[in-house]
Amino acid sequence: GLDEYAPGGEAVLKLMLIGGPSSGKTRLSSYWPKPIYADSEAGLSSIADRTMPYVPVKSSQDMLDLLTYLKSDRRPYRDKDYQTVVIDTLDAFQRKVKDEWLQANPGAQSFRGFEAWGYLDAKMQMLLTRLLNLDINVIVCVHYKDKTIREGTGENATERQELMLQLSGDVKDSVFNDFDLVGWLGRYYEAVDGQRVEKRGLTFKSTPDKPFLKDRLHVTPPWMEVK
């Protein structure tokens, strides 16, 4: 039941947190229980005042070593040194994997071909499988990009905008499937004393332009204000 996840419960959550640069993903993640950061961006300045523990991730092996270390802690959740791991960000990690392949294949002028994409997909699947099997909370931060979808043909053709994860390969269309919560950190409007006020918040409610958002627990409001 929900009491497993409530304060004092020991069930863990897997959260994907989507937002633009400087939207507050890193800062928000720091308020989860006992976090440690897998820092792929070298960009933790927003939590410098909170002195969070982190591991610089410069290669896929760095990430694997961190996940192996976290998995080796067999103590009950309440006794663990780290109760949340934050991947910051998934798209930055993917860029490092691509560069890793290019360095291992100096004759390649660009990242393309069956072997290159196979290498990337294998590394991403390895990360996600080991990450989601951890018995601690998992937060994966990722950026987004706009995508124009054209429907119909000829004079009846229409276009609409949809947001997609800033990822490459097979993982971009399926990575959110195994997460309990997929949230969007952005702006919304709320009526305050008869005035339309812009606020910053987090939503898990799917919309036509963000169909991947979800809340498997069905407990979150349309928007949660983030200050």
Rosetta constraint file for C-alpha pairs under 8 A:
AtomPair CA 1 CA 5 HARMONIC 7.90 0.50
AtomPair CA 2 CA 6 HARMONIC 6.33 0.50
AtomPair CA 2 CA 217 HARMONIC 7.75 0.50
AtomPair CA 3 CA 7 HARMONIC 7.86 0.50
AtomPair CA 3 CA 9 HARMONIC 6.11 0.50
AtomPair CA 4 CA 8 HARMONIC 7.84 0.50
AtomPair CA 4 CA 9 HARMONIC 4.37 0.50
AtomPair CA 4 CA 10 HARMONIC 5.86 0.50
AtomPair CA 4 CA 11 HARMONIC 5.26 0.50
AtomPair CA 5 CA 9 HARMONIC 5.00 0.50
AtomPair CA 5 CA 10 HARMONIC 6.43 0.50
AtomPair CA 5 CA 11 HARMONIC 5.20 0.50
AtomPair CA 5 CA 12 HARMONIC 6.80 0.50
AtomPair CA 5 CA 13 HARMONIC 7.83 0.50
AtomPair CA 10 CA 77 HARMONIC 6.53 0.50
AtomPair CA 10 CA 78 HARMONIC 7.38 0.50
AtomPair CA 12 CA 135 HARMONIC 6.75 0.50
AtomPair CA 12 CA 136 HARMONIC 5.59 0.50
AtomPair CA 12 CA 137 HARMONIC 4.92 0.50
AtomPair CA 12 CA 138 HARMONIC 7.96 0.50
AtomPair CA 13 CA 136 HARMONIC 7.55 0.50
AtomPair CA 13 CA 137 HARMONIC 4.95 0.50
AtomPair CA 13 CA 138 HARMONIC 6.40 0.50
AtomPair CA 13 CA 180 HARMONIC 6.36 0.50
AtomPair CA 13 CA 181 HARMONIC 7.73 0.50
AtomPair CA 14 CA 132 HARMONIC 7.16 0.50
AtomPair CA 14 CA 137 HARMONIC 5.84 0.50
AtomPair CA 14 CA 138 HARMONIC 4.72 0.50
AtomPair CA 14 CA 139 HARMONIC 6.13 0.50
AtomPair CA 14 CA 179 HARMONIC 5.11 0.50
AtomPair CA 14 CA 180 HARMONIC 5.31 0.50
AtomPair CA 14 CA 181 HARMONIC 6.45 0.50
AtomPair CA 15 CA 137 HARMONIC 7.92 0.50
AtomPair CA 15 CA 138 HARMONIC 6.02 0.50
AtomPair CA 15 CA 139 HARMONIC 4.77 0.50
AtomPair CA 15 CA 140 HARMONIC 6.32 0.50
AtomPair CA 15 CA 179 HARMONIC 5.80 0.50
AtomPair CA 15 CA 180 HARMONIC 6.11 0.50
AtomPair CA 15 CA 181 HARMONIC 4.75 0.50
AtomPair CA 15 CA 182 HARMONIC 5.83 0.50
AtomPair CA 15 CA 183 HARMONIC 7.47 0.50
AtomPair CA 16 CA 139 HARMONIC 5.72 0.50
AtomPair CA 16 CA 140 HARMONIC 4.75 0.50
AtomPair CA 16 CA 141 HARMONIC 6.03 0.50
AtomPair CA 16 CA 142 HARMONIC 7.49 0.50
AtomPair CA 16 CA 176 HARMONIC 7.00 0.50
AtomPair CA 16 CA 179 HARMONIC 6.64 0.50
AtomPair CA 16 CA 181 HARMONIC 6.25 0.50
AtomPair CA 16 CA 182 HARMONIC 4.70 0.50
AtomPair CA 16 CA 183 HARMONIC 6.20 0.50
AtomPair CA 17 CA 25 HARMONIC 6.69 0.50
AtomPair CA 17 CA 139 HARMONIC 6.87 0.50
AtomPair CA 17 CA 140 HARMONIC 5.98 0.50
AtomPair CA 17 CA 141 HARMONIC 4.80 0.50
AtomPair CA 17 CA 142 HARMONIC 6.36 0.50
AtomPair CA 17 CA 182 HARMONIC 6.13 0.50
AtomPair CA 17 CA 183 HARMONIC 5.07 0.50
AtomPair CA 17 CA 184 HARMONIC 6.13 0.50
AtomPair CA 17 CA 185 HARMONIC 7.07 0.50
AtomPair CA 18 CA 25 HARMONIC 7.52 0.50
AtomPair CA 18 CA 141 HARMONIC 5.99 0.50
AtomPair CA 18 CA 142 HARMONIC 5.13 0.50
AtomPair CA 18 CA 143 HARMONIC 5.71 0.50
AtomPair CA 18 CA 144 HARMONIC 6.79 0.50
AtomPair CA 18 CA 165 HARMONIC 7.89 0.50
AtomPair CA 18 CA 182 HARMONIC 7.56 0.50
AtomPair CA 18 CA 183 HARMONIC 6.03 0.50
AtomPair CA 18 CA 184 HARMONIC 4.88 0.50
AtomPair CA 18 CA 185 HARMONIC 6.12 0.50
AtomPair CA 19 CA 23 HARMONIC 5.97 0.50
AtomPair CA 19 CA 24 HARMONIC 7.95 0.50
AtomPair CA 19 CA 25 HARMONIC 6.86 0.50
AtomPair CA 19 CA 141 HARMONIC 7.91 0.50
AtomPair CA 19 CA 142 HARMONIC 6.74 0.50
AtomPair CA 19 CA 143 HARMONIC 5.33 0.50
AtomPair CA 19 CA 144 HARMONIC 6.41 0.50
AtomPair CA 19 CA 184 HARMONIC 5.87 0.50
AtomPair CA 19 CA 185 HARMONIC 5.09 0.50
AtomPair CA 19 CA 186 HARMONIC 6.54 0.50
AtomPair CA 20 CA 143 HARMONIC 5.45 0.50
AtomPair CA 20 CA 144 HARMONIC 6.44 0.50
AtomPair CA 20 CA 185 HARMONIC 7.96 0.50
AtomPair CA 20 CA 186 HARMONIC 7.92 0.50
AtomPair CA 21 CA 143 HARMONIC 7.06 0.50
AtomPair CA 23 CA 185 HARMONIC 6.63 0.50
AtomPair CA 23 CA 186 HARMONIC 6.71 0.50
AtomPair CA 24 CA 28 HARMONIC 5.97 0.50
AtomPair CA 24 CA 185 HARMONIC 7.45 0.50
AtomPair CA 25 CA 29 HARMONIC 6.20 0.50
AtomPair CA 25 CA 141 HARMONIC 6.53 0.50
AtomPair CA 25 CA 185 HARMONIC 7.13 0.50
AtomPair CA 26 CA 30 HARMONIC 6.61 0.50
AtomPair CA 26 CA 44 HARMONIC 7.28 0.50
AtomPair CA 26 CA 46 HARMONIC 7.05 0.50
AtomPair CA 26 CA 47 HARMONIC 7.31 0.50
AtomPair CA 26 CA 88 HARMONIC 7.07 0.50
AtomPair CA 26 CA 141 HARMONIC 7.57 0.50
AtomPair CA 27 CA 31 HARMONIC 7.54 0.50
AtomPair CA 27 CA 46 HARMONIC 6.09 0.50
AtomPair CA 27 CA 47 HARMONIC 5.84 0.50
AtomPair CA 28 CA 32 HARMONIC 7.89 0.50
AtomPair CA 29 CA 35 HARMONIC 7.78 0.50
AtomPair CA 29 CA 86 HARMONIC 7.06 0.50
AtomPair CA 29 CA 139 HARMONIC 7.21 0.50
AtomPair CA 30 CA 35 HARMONIC 6.34 0.50
AtomPair CA 30 CA 47 HARMONIC 7.39 0.50
AtomPair CA 30 CA 50 HARMONIC 7.88 0.50
AtomPair CA 30 CA 52 HARMONIC 7.34 0.50
AtomPair CA 31 CA 35 HARMONIC 7.90 0.50
AtomPair CA 32 CA 84 HARMONIC 6.75 0.50
AtomPair CA 33 CA 82 HARMONIC 7.77 0.50
AtomPair CA 33 CA 83 HARMONIC 5.69 0.50
AtomPair CA 33 CA 84 HARMONIC 6.04 0.50
AtomPair CA 34 CA 81 HARMONIC 7.06 0.50
AtomPair CA 34 CA 82 HARMONIC 5.03 0.50
AtomPair CA 34 CA 83 HARMONIC 5.09 0.50
AtomPair CA 34 CA 84 HARMONIC 5.89 0.50
AtomPair CA 35 CA 52 HARMONIC 7.19 0.50
AtomPair CA 35 CA 53 HARMONIC 7.30 0.50
AtomPair CA 35 CA 82 HARMONIC 5.76 0.50
AtomPair CA 35 CA 83 HARMONIC 6.08 0.50
AtomPair CA 35 CA 84 HARMONIC 4.40 0.50
AtomPair CA 35 CA 85 HARMONIC 5.52 0.50
AtomPair CA 35 CA 86 HARMONIC 6.82 0.50
AtomPair CA 36 CA 52 HARMONIC 6.71 0.50
AtomPair CA 36 CA 53 HARMONIC 5.12 0.50
AtomPair CA 36 CA 54 HARMONIC 5.26 0.50
AtomPair CA 36 CA 55 HARMONIC 7.69 0.50
AtomPair CA 36 CA 82 HARMONIC 6.36 0.50
AtomPair CA 36 CA 84 HARMONIC 6.32 0.50
AtomPair CA 36 CA 85 HARMONIC 5.04 0.50
AtomPair CA 36 CA 86 HARMONIC 6.20 0.50
AtomPair CA 37 CA 52 HARMONIC 7.56 0.50
AtomPair CA 37 CA 53 HARMONIC 6.43 0.50
AtomPair CA 37 CA 54 HARMONIC 4.33 0.50
AtomPair CA 37 CA 55 HARMONIC 6.16 0.50
AtomPair CA 37 CA 85 HARMONIC 5.88 0.50
AtomPair CA 37 CA 86 HARMONIC 4.74 0.50
AtomPair CA 37 CA 87 HARMONIC 6.21 0.50
AtomPair CA 37 CA 88 HARMONIC 6.84 0.50
AtomPair CA 38 CA 54 HARMONIC 5.96 0.50
AtomPair CA 38 CA 55 HARMONIC 5.23 0.50
AtomPair CA 38 CA 56 HARMONIC 6.35 0.50
AtomPair CA 38 CA 57 HARMONIC 6.11 0.50
AtomPair CA 38 CA 63 HARMONIC 7.12 0.50
AtomPair CA 38 CA 66 HARMONIC 7.75 0.50
AtomPair CA 38 CA 85 HARMONIC 7.19 0.50
AtomPair CA 38 CA 86 HARMONIC 5.93 0.50
AtomPair CA 38 CA 87 HARMONIC 4.96 0.50
AtomPair CA 38 CA 88 HARMONIC 6.00 0.50
AtomPair CA 39 CA 43 HARMONIC 7.33 0.50
AtomPair CA 39 CA 44 HARMONIC 7.55 0.50
AtomPair CA 39 CA 54 HARMONIC 6.47 0.50
AtomPair CA 39 CA 55 HARMONIC 5.92 0.50
AtomPair CA 39 CA 56 HARMONIC 4.96 0.50
AtomPair CA 39 CA 57 HARMONIC 5.47 0.50
AtomPair CA 39 CA 87 HARMONIC 6.70 0.50
AtomPair CA 39 CA 88 HARMONIC 5.30 0.50
AtomPair CA 39 CA 89 HARMONIC 7.23 0.50
AtomPair CA 40 CA 56 HARMONIC 6.44 0.50
AtomPair CA 40 CA 57 HARMONIC 4.88 0.50
AtomPair CA 40 CA 58 HARMONIC 6.56 0.50
AtomPair CA 40 CA 87 HARMONIC 7.53 0.50
AtomPair CA 40 CA 88 HARMONIC 5.81 0.50
AtomPair CA 40 CA 89 HARMONIC 6.02 0.50
AtomPair CA 40 CA 90 HARMONIC 7.77 0.50
AtomPair CA 40 CA 92 HARMONIC 5.63 0.50
AtomPair CA 40 CA 93 HARMONIC 5.40 0.50
AtomPair CA 40 CA 96 HARMONIC 7.99 0.50
AtomPair CA 41 CA 88 HARMONIC 6.61 0.50
AtomPair CA 41 CA 89 HARMONIC 6.55 0.50
AtomPair CA 41 CA 92 HARMONIC 5.85 0.50
AtomPair CA 41 CA 93 HARMONIC 7.76 0.50
AtomPair CA 42 CA 56 HARMONIC 7.08 0.50
AtomPair CA 44 CA 48 HARMONIC 6.49 0.50
AtomPair CA 47 CA 51 HARMONIC 6.77 0.50
AtomPair CA 47 CA 52 HARMONIC 7.04 0.50
AtomPair CA 48 CA 52 HARMONIC 7.47 0.50
AtomPair CA 55 CA 66 HARMONIC 7.54 0.50
AtomPair CA 56 CA 62 HARMONIC 7.64 0.50
AtomPair CA 57 CA 62 HARMONIC 5.30 0.50
AtomPair CA 57 CA 63 HARMONIC 5.94 0.50
AtomPair CA 57 CA 93 HARMONIC 7.68 0.50
AtomPair CA 58 CA 62 HARMONIC 6.39 0.50
AtomPair CA 58 CA 96 HARMONIC 6.78 0.50
AtomPair CA 59 CA 63 HARMONIC 6.77 0.50
AtomPair CA 59 CA 93 HARMONIC 7.85 0.50
AtomPair CA 59 CA 96 HARMONIC 6.17 0.50
AtomPair CA 59 CA 97 HARMONIC 6.65 0.50
AtomPair CA 59 CA 100 HARMONIC 7.01 0.50
AtomPair CA 60 CA 64 HARMONIC 6.22 0.50
AtomPair CA 60 CA 93 HARMONIC 7.77 0.50
AtomPair CA 60 CA 96 HARMONIC 7.59 0.50
AtomPair CA 60 CA 97 HARMONIC 6.29 0.50
AtomPair CA 60 CA 123 HARMONIC 7.24 0.50
AtomPair CA 61 CA 65 HARMONIC 6.04 0.50
AtomPair CA 62 CA 66 HARMONIC 6.38 0.50
AtomPair CA 63 CA 67 HARMONIC 6.34 0.50
AtomPair CA 63 CA 127 HARMONIC 7.75 0.50
AtomPair CA 64 CA 68 HARMONIC 6.06 0.50
AtomPair CA 64 CA 127 HARMONIC 7.29 0.50
AtomPair CA 65 CA 69 HARMONIC 6.14 0.50
AtomPair CA 66 CA 70 HARMONIC 6.26 0.50
AtomPair CA 67 CA 71 HARMONIC 6.05 0.50
AtomPair CA 67 CA 130 HARMONIC 6.95 0.50
AtomPair CA 67 CA 131 HARMONIC 6.73 0.50
AtomPair CA 68 CA 72 HARMONIC 6.20 0.50
AtomPair CA 69 CA 73 HARMONIC 7.04 0.50
AtomPair CA 70 CA 82 HARMONIC 7.84 0.50
AtomPair CA 70 CA 134 HARMONIC 7.49 0.50
AtomPair CA 71 CA 134 HARMONIC 6.07 0.50
AtomPair CA 71 CA 135 HARMONIC 7.70 0.50
AtomPair CA 73 CA 80 HARMONIC 7.08 0.50
AtomPair CA 75 CA 79 HARMONIC 6.06 0.50
AtomPair CA 75 CA 80 HARMONIC 6.01 0.50
AtomPair CA 76 CA 80 HARMONIC 6.55 0.50
AtomPair CA 77 CA 83 HARMONIC 6.71 0.50
AtomPair CA 77 CA 135 HARMONIC 7.42 0.50
AtomPair CA 77 CA 136 HARMONIC 6.92 0.50
AtomPair CA 78 CA 83 HARMONIC 7.84 0.50
AtomPair CA 82 CA 136 HARMONIC 7.77 0.50
AtomPair CA 83 CA 136 HARMONIC 5.08 0.50
AtomPair CA 83 CA 137 HARMONIC 6.03 0.50
AtomPair CA 84 CA 136 HARMONIC 5.55 0.50
AtomPair CA 84 CA 137 HARMONIC 4.39 0.50
AtomPair CA 84 CA 138 HARMONIC 5.64 0.50
AtomPair CA 84 CA 139 HARMONIC 7.31 0.50
AtomPair CA 85 CA 136 HARMONIC 7.35 0.50
AtomPair CA 85 CA 137 HARMONIC 6.38 0.50
AtomPair CA 85 CA 138 HARMONIC 5.15 0.50
AtomPair CA 85 CA 139 HARMONIC 6.25 0.50
AtomPair CA 86 CA 138 HARMONIC 6.14 0.50
AtomPair CA 86 CA 139 HARMONIC 4.71 0.50
AtomPair CA 86 CA 140 HARMONIC 5.85 0.50
AtomPair CA 86 CA 141 HARMONIC 7.33 0.50
AtomPair CA 87 CA 138 HARMONIC 7.97 0.50
AtomPair CA 87 CA 139 HARMONIC 6.25 0.50
AtomPair CA 87 CA 140 HARMONIC 4.76 0.50
AtomPair CA 87 CA 141 HARMONIC 5.94 0.50
AtomPair CA 88 CA 92 HARMONIC 7.53 0.50
AtomPair CA 88 CA 140 HARMONIC 6.66 0.50
AtomPair CA 88 CA 141 HARMONIC 5.32 0.50
AtomPair CA 88 CA 142 HARMONIC 7.35 0.50
AtomPair CA 89 CA 93 HARMONIC 6.39 0.50
AtomPair CA 89 CA 140 HARMONIC 6.75 0.50
AtomPair CA 89 CA 141 HARMONIC 4.87 0.50
AtomPair CA 89 CA 142 HARMONIC 5.25 0.50
AtomPair CA 89 CA 143 HARMONIC 7.65 0.50
AtomPair CA 90 CA 94 HARMONIC 6.28 0.50
AtomPair CA 90 CA 140 HARMONIC 6.49 0.50
AtomPair CA 90 CA 141 HARMONIC 6.11 0.50
AtomPair CA 90 CA 142 HARMONIC 5.31 0.50
AtomPair CA 91 CA 95 HARMONIC 6.34 0.50
AtomPair CA 91 CA 142 HARMONIC 5.95 0.50
AtomPair CA 91 CA 143 HARMONIC 6.88 0.50
AtomPair CA 91 CA 166 HARMONIC 6.24 0.50
AtomPair CA 91 CA 167 HARMONIC 5.65 0.50
AtomPair CA 92 CA 96 HARMONIC 6.50 0.50
AtomPair CA 93 CA 97 HARMONIC 6.40 0.50
AtomPair CA 94 CA 98 HARMONIC 6.35 0.50
AtomPair CA 94 CA 120 HARMONIC 7.55 0.50
AtomPair CA 94 CA 124 HARMONIC 7.49 0.50
AtomPair CA 94 CA 167 HARMONIC 7.41 0.50
AtomPair CA 94 CA 168 HARMONIC 7.98 0.50
AtomPair CA 95 CA 99 HARMONIC 6.27 0.50
AtomPair CA 96 CA 100 HARMONIC 5.99 0.50
AtomPair CA 97 CA 101 HARMONIC 6.39 0.50
AtomPair CA 97 CA 120 HARMONIC 6.49 0.50
AtomPair CA 97 CA 123 HARMONIC 7.48 0.50
AtomPair CA 98 CA 102 HARMONIC 6.40 0.50
AtomPair CA 98 CA 111 HARMONIC 6.86 0.50
AtomPair CA 98 CA 116 HARMONIC 7.86 0.50
AtomPair CA 98 CA 120 HARMONIC 6.65 0.50
AtomPair CA 99 CA 103 HARMONIC 6.15 0.50
AtomPair CA 100 CA 104 HARMONIC 6.32 0.50
AtomPair CA 101 CA 105 HARMONIC 6.14 0.50
AtomPair CA 101 CA 111 HARMONIC 7.94 0.50
AtomPair CA 101 CA 116 HARMONIC 6.87 0.50
AtomPair CA 101 CA 119 HARMONIC 7.46 0.50
AtomPair CA 102 CA 106 HARMONIC 6.07 0.50
AtomPair CA 102 CA 108 HARMONIC 6.53 0.50
AtomPair CA 102 CA 109 HARMONIC 7.98 0.50
AtomPair CA 102 CA 110 HARMONIC 7.37 0.50
AtomPair CA 102 CA 111 HARMONIC 6.74 0.50
AtomPair CA 111 CA 116 HARMONIC 6.17 0.50
AtomPair CA 111 CA 117 HARMONIC 7.88 0.50
AtomPair CA 112 CA 116 HARMONIC 5.62 0.50
AtomPair CA 112 CA 117 HARMONIC 6.68 0.50
AtomPair CA 113 CA 117 HARMONIC 6.38 0.50
AtomPair CA 114 CA 118 HARMONIC 5.85 0.50
AtomPair CA 115 CA 119 HARMONIC 6.04 0.50
AtomPair CA 116 CA 120 HARMONIC 6.39 0.50
AtomPair CA 117 CA 121 HARMONIC 6.10 0.50
AtomPair CA 117 CA 169 HARMONIC 6.80 0.50
AtomPair CA 118 CA 122 HARMONIC 6.06 0.50
AtomPair CA 119 CA 123 HARMONIC 6.27 0.50
AtomPair CA 120 CA 124 HARMONIC 6.20 0.50
AtomPair CA 120 CA 169 HARMONIC 7.49 0.50
AtomPair CA 121 CA 125 HARMONIC 6.03 0.50
AtomPair CA 121 CA 169 HARMONIC 6.56 0.50
AtomPair CA 121 CA 170 HARMONIC 6.77 0.50
AtomPair CA 121 CA 171 HARMONIC 7.02 0.50
AtomPair CA 122 CA 126 HARMONIC 6.09 0.50
AtomPair CA 123 CA 127 HARMONIC 6.20 0.50
AtomPair CA 124 CA 128 HARMONIC 6.22 0.50
AtomPair CA 124 CA 171 HARMONIC 7.25 0.50
AtomPair CA 125 CA 129 HARMONIC 5.96 0.50
AtomPair CA 125 CA 171 HARMONIC 7.81 0.50
AtomPair CA 126 CA 130 HARMONIC 6.20 0.50
AtomPair CA 127 CA 131 HARMONIC 5.84 0.50
AtomPair CA 128 CA 132 HARMONIC 5.88 0.50
AtomPair CA 129 CA 133 HARMONIC 6.30 0.50
AtomPair CA 130 CA 134 HARMONIC 6.68 0.50
AtomPair CA 131 CA 138 HARMONIC 7.33 0.50
AtomPair CA 132 CA 138 HARMONIC 7.22 0.50
AtomPair CA 132 CA 178 HARMONIC 7.92 0.50
AtomPair CA 134 CA 138 HARMONIC 7.91 0.50
AtomPair CA 142 CA 165 HARMONIC 7.00 0.50
AtomPair CA 142 CA 166 HARMONIC 7.12 0.50
AtomPair CA 143 CA 165 HARMONIC 6.17 0.50
AtomPair CA 143 CA 166 HARMONIC 5.45 0.50
AtomPair CA 144 CA 163 HARMONIC 6.53 0.50
AtomPair CA 144 CA 164 HARMONIC 5.55 0.50
AtomPair CA 144 CA 165 HARMONIC 4.35 0.50
AtomPair CA 144 CA 166 HARMONIC 4.59 0.50
AtomPair CA 145 CA 163 HARMONIC 5.77 0.50
AtomPair CA 145 CA 164 HARMONIC 5.54 0.50
AtomPair CA 145 CA 165 HARMONIC 6.20 0.50
AtomPair CA 145 CA 166 HARMONIC 5.60 0.50
AtomPair CA 146 CA 161 HARMONIC 6.76 0.50
AtomPair CA 146 CA 162 HARMONIC 6.03 0.50
AtomPair CA 146 CA 163 HARMONIC 4.69 0.50
AtomPair CA 146 CA 164 HARMONIC 6.26 0.50
AtomPair CA 147 CA 161 HARMONIC 5.78 0.50
AtomPair CA 147 CA 162 HARMONIC 5.20 0.50
AtomPair CA 147 CA 163 HARMONIC 5.75 0.50
AtomPair CA 147 CA 164 HARMONIC 6.59 0.50
AtomPair CA 148 CA 159 HARMONIC 6.57 0.50
AtomPair CA 148 CA 160 HARMONIC 5.81 0.50
AtomPair CA 148 CA 161 HARMONIC 4.77 0.50
AtomPair CA 148 CA 162 HARMONIC 6.31 0.50
AtomPair CA 149 CA 159 HARMONIC 5.56 0.50
AtomPair CA 149 CA 160 HARMONIC 5.37 0.50
AtomPair CA 149 CA 161 HARMONIC 6.20 0.50
AtomPair CA 149 CA 162 HARMONIC 7.03 0.50
AtomPair CA 150 CA 157 HARMONIC 6.83 0.50
AtomPair CA 150 CA 158 HARMONIC 5.75 0.50
AtomPair CA 150 CA 159 HARMONIC 4.47 0.50
AtomPair CA 150 CA 160 HARMONIC 6.65 0.50
AtomPair CA 151 CA 157 HARMONIC 5.54 0.50
AtomPair CA 151 CA 158 HARMONIC 5.29 0.50
AtomPair CA 151 CA 159 HARMONIC 6.17 0.50
AtomPair CA 152 CA 156 HARMONIC 5.97 0.50
AtomPair CA 152 CA 157 HARMONIC 4.25 0.50
AtomPair CA 152 CA 158 HARMONIC 6.39 0.50
AtomPair CA 153 CA 157 HARMONIC 4.55 0.50
AtomPair CA 161 CA 209 HARMONIC 6.27 0.50
AtomPair CA 162 CA 208 HARMONIC 7.27 0.50
AtomPair CA 162 CA 209 HARMONIC 4.17 0.50
AtomPair CA 162 CA 210 HARMONIC 6.41 0.50
AtomPair CA 163 CA 209 HARMONIC 5.75 0.50
AtomPair CA 163 CA 210 HARMONIC 5.81 0.50
AtomPair CA 164 CA 172 HARMONIC 7.81 0.50
AtomPair CA 164 CA 210 HARMONIC 7.67 0.50
AtomPair CA 165 CA 172 HARMONIC 6.12 0.50
AtomPair CA 166 CA 172 HARMONIC 7.50 0.50
AtomPair CA 167 CA 171 HARMONIC 7.33 0.50
AtomPair CA 167 CA 172 HARMONIC 5.15 0.50
AtomPair CA 168 CA 172 HARMONIC 5.79 0.50
AtomPair CA 170 CA 174 HARMONIC 7.16 0.50
AtomPair CA 171 CA 175 HARMONIC 5.20 0.50
AtomPair CA 176 CA 182 HARMONIC 6.80 0.50
AtomPair CA 176 CA 212 HARMONIC 7.07 0.50
AtomPair CA 180 CA 214 HARMONIC 7.60 0.50
AtomPair CA 180 CA 215 HARMONIC 6.32 0.50
AtomPair CA 180 CA 216 HARMONIC 5.40 0.50
AtomPair CA 180 CA 217 HARMONIC 7.46 0.50
AtomPair CA 181 CA 204 HARMONIC 7.03 0.50
AtomPair CA 181 CA 213 HARMONIC 7.56 0.50
AtomPair CA 181 CA 214 HARMONIC 5.64 0.50
AtomPair CA 181 CA 215 HARMONIC 4.84 0.50
AtomPair CA 181 CA 216 HARMONIC 6.41 0.50
AtomPair CA 182 CA 204 HARMONIC 6.06 0.50
AtomPair CA 182 CA 212 HARMONIC 7.15 0.50
AtomPair CA 182 CA 213 HARMONIC 4.88 0.50
AtomPair CA 182 CA 214 HARMONIC 5.15 0.50
AtomPair CA 182 CA 215 HARMONIC 6.70 0.50
AtomPair CA 183 CA 202 HARMONIC 6.39 0.50
AtomPair CA 183 CA 203 HARMONIC 5.50 0.50
AtomPair CA 183 CA 204 HARMONIC 4.58 0.50
AtomPair CA 183 CA 205 HARMONIC 7.89 0.50
AtomPair CA 183 CA 213 HARMONIC 5.75 0.50
AtomPair CA 183 CA 214 HARMONIC 6.95 0.50
AtomPair CA 184 CA 202 HARMONIC 5.55 0.50
AtomPair CA 184 CA 203 HARMONIC 5.36 0.50
AtomPair CA 184 CA 204 HARMONIC 6.44 0.50
AtomPair CA 184 CA 213 HARMONIC 7.21 0.50
AtomPair CA 185 CA 200 HARMONIC 7.51 0.50
AtomPair CA 185 CA 201 HARMONIC 5.80 0.50
AtomPair CA 185 CA 202 HARMONIC 4.57 0.50
AtomPair CA 185 CA 203 HARMONIC 6.74 0.50
AtomPair CA 186 CA 200 HARMONIC 5.75 0.50
AtomPair CA 186 CA 201 HARMONIC 5.70 0.50
AtomPair CA 186 CA 202 HARMONIC 6.45 0.50
AtomPair CA 187 CA 198 HARMONIC 6.76 0.50
AtomPair CA 187 CA 199 HARMONIC 5.65 0.50
AtomPair CA 187 CA 200 HARMONIC 4.57 0.50
AtomPair CA 187 CA 201 HARMONIC 6.02 0.50
AtomPair CA 188 CA 198 HARMONIC 5.74 0.50
AtomPair CA 188 CA 199 HARMONIC 5.45 0.50
AtomPair CA 188 CA 200 HARMONIC 6.32 0.50
AtomPair CA 188 CA 201 HARMONIC 6.92 0.50
AtomPair CA 188 CA 223 HARMONIC 7.92 0.50
AtomPair CA 189 CA 196 HARMONIC 6.27 0.50
AtomPair CA 189 CA 197 HARMONIC 5.41 0.50
AtomPair CA 189 CA 198 HARMONIC 4.48 0.50
AtomPair CA 189 CA 199 HARMONIC 5.93 0.50
AtomPair CA 190 CA 196 HARMONIC 5.70 0.50
AtomPair CA 190 CA 197 HARMONIC 5.31 0.50
AtomPair CA 190 CA 198 HARMONIC 6.50 0.50
AtomPair CA 190 CA 199 HARMONIC 7.23 0.50
AtomPair CA 191 CA 195 HARMONIC 5.33 0.50
AtomPair CA 191 CA 196 HARMONIC 4.71 0.50
AtomPair CA 191 CA 197 HARMONIC 6.01 0.50
AtomPair CA 192 CA 196 HARMONIC 6.40 0.50
AtomPair CA 192 CA 197 HARMONIC 6.37 0.50
AtomPair CA 199 CA 225 HARMONIC 6.94 0.50
AtomPair CA 200 CA 225 HARMONIC 5.94 0.50
AtomPair CA 200 CA 226 HARMONIC 5.61 0.50
AtomPair CA 200 CA 227 HARMONIC 6.89 0.50
AtomPair CA 201 CA 223 HARMONIC 6.11 0.50
AtomPair CA 201 CA 224 HARMONIC 5.26 0.50
AtomPair CA 201 CA 225 HARMONIC 4.15 0.50
AtomPair CA 201 CA 226 HARMONIC 4.65 0.50
AtomPair CA 201 CA 227 HARMONIC 7.77 0.50
AtomPair CA 202 CA 223 HARMONIC 5.62 0.50
AtomPair CA 202 CA 224 HARMONIC 5.07 0.50
AtomPair CA 202 CA 225 HARMONIC 6.43 0.50
AtomPair CA 202 CA 226 HARMONIC 6.79 0.50
AtomPair CA 203 CA 220 HARMONIC 7.96 0.50
AtomPair CA 203 CA 221 HARMONIC 7.59 0.50
AtomPair CA 203 CA 222 HARMONIC 5.89 0.50
AtomPair CA 203 CA 223 HARMONIC 4.74 0.50
AtomPair CA 203 CA 224 HARMONIC 6.32 0.50
AtomPair CA 204 CA 213 HARMONIC 5.23 0.50
AtomPair CA 204 CA 214 HARMONIC 5.07 0.50
AtomPair CA 204 CA 215 HARMONIC 5.75 0.50
AtomPair CA 204 CA 220 HARMONIC 7.19 0.50
AtomPair CA 204 CA 222 HARMONIC 7.07 0.50
AtomPair CA 204 CA 223 HARMONIC 7.67 0.50
AtomPair CA 205 CA 213 HARMONIC 5.82 0.50
AtomPair CA 205 CA 214 HARMONIC 5.96 0.50
AtomPair CA 205 CA 215 HARMONIC 7.37 0.50
AtomPair CA 205 CA 222 HARMONIC 6.07 0.50
AtomPair CA 206 CA 210 HARMONIC 5.63 0.50
AtomPair CA 206 CA 211 HARMONIC 4.86 0.50
AtomPair CA 206 CA 212 HARMONIC 6.31 0.50
AtomPair CA 206 CA 213 HARMONIC 4.61 0.50
AtomPair CA 206 CA 214 HARMONIC 6.16 0.50
AtomPair CA 207 CA 211 HARMONIC 5.30 0.50
AtomPair CA 207 CA 213 HARMONIC 7.72 0.50
AtomPair CA 215 CA 219 HARMONIC 7.38 0.50
AtomPair CA 215 CA 220 HARMONIC 7.12 0.50
AtomPair CA 220 CA 224 HARMONIC 7.75 0.50
